Every structure is written in C-alpha cells, then in structure tokens.
Amino acid sequence: MLAIQRAAAHYQRPFTPHETIIIGDTVMDIECARAVGAQAVAVCTGFESREILSAAEPDALLDDLTTLLNWIG
C-alpha cells in the first residue's frame, strides 16, 4: 500500500489497487500484490525458482521483463 501511496503523491493522482501491478521476483512480492488487491507479475530473474514462483499463483510468470509489455497488452 505504501508504494501505491507514494505513486499517488508523485503523480498527484490516486491509484486504485485494480490499476496497480506489483512486479517482483519473490513469493513475497506476489503476496504483497495480493494483500493490496493488485495484479502480481513474477519474474524469474532472482533466486527463487520458476516452480516456487508458479506455486504462489501470480497473474503472470515471466522469464524476464522483455515480455512485460506483451502481457500488459
């Protein structure tokens, strides 16, 4: 929620959890997204394996950020 508040302060407009995407490479990042109602994008660029990230059920699981824009649409 702090990140959403900081983004709102920086851009001087509110952001809802629905329009927020949390991108990270750990299960904790996925849990963070779920806690605030945001979408979770896990990226296999860190130390956690694809299997561990997949088990946390992110909205998207990417090998790296090169395909992020394709996922966003």
C-alpha positions in Angstrom: 0.0 0.0 0.0 2.9 2.3 0.7 4.0 2.1 -3.0 0.5 3.0 -4.2 0.5 6.0 -1.8 3.9 7.1 -3.0 2.9 6.8 -6.6 -0.2 8.8 -5.9 1.9 11.6 -4.2 4.4 11.6 -7.0 1.9 11.7 -9.9 -0.6 13.8 -7.9 -3.5 11.4 -8.7 -5.0 8.5 -6.9 -4.2 4.9 -7.9 -6.6 2.1 -7.2 -5.3 -1.4 -6.4 -7.2 -2.6 -9.5 -4.9 -0.5 -11.8 -1.8 -1.4 -10.0 0.7 -4.1 -11.0 3.3 -5.3 -8.5 6.3 -6.8 -10.3 8.9 -8.8 -8.4 11.0 -11.9 -8.3 10.0 -13.4 -4.9 6.9 -15.0 -3.4 6.8 -12.1 -1.0 6.2 -9.8 -4.0 3.3 -11.9 -5.1 1.9 -11.9 -1.5 2.3 -8.1 -1.4 0.2 -7.7 -4.6 -2.5 -10.0 -3.2 -2.5 -8.1 0.1 -3.5 -4.8 -1.6 -5.6 -6.3 -4.4 -3.2 -5.6 -7.2 -2.1 -7.8 -10.0 1.0 -9.9 -9.4 3.7 -10.3 -12.1 6.5 -12.7 -11.1 9.8 -12.6 -13.0 12.3 -15.4 -13.0 15.3 -13.2 -12.6 16.0 -13.7 -8.9 16.9 -16.6 -6.7 13.5 -18.3 -6.4 12.8 -21.0 -8.9 10.1 -20.9 -11.5 8.4 -23.7 -9.7 8.3 -21.8 -6.4 7.0 -18.7 -8.1 4.4 -20.6 -10.0 3.1 -22.3 -6.9 2.4 -18.9 -5.5 0.0 -18.4 -8.4 0.9 -14.9 -9.8 -1.3 -13.4 -12.5 1.7 -13.7 -14.9 5.0 -15.6 -14.7 7.7 -14.2 -17.0 11.2 -15.3 -17.7 12.4 -11.7 -17.8 10.9 -8.2 -18.3 11.3 -8.3 -22.1 7.8 -9.7 -22.5 6.1 -7.5 -19.9 4.6 -5.1 -22.4 3.1 -8.1 -24.3 1.4 -9.3 -21.1 0.1 -5.8 -20.4 -1.4 -5.7 -23.8 
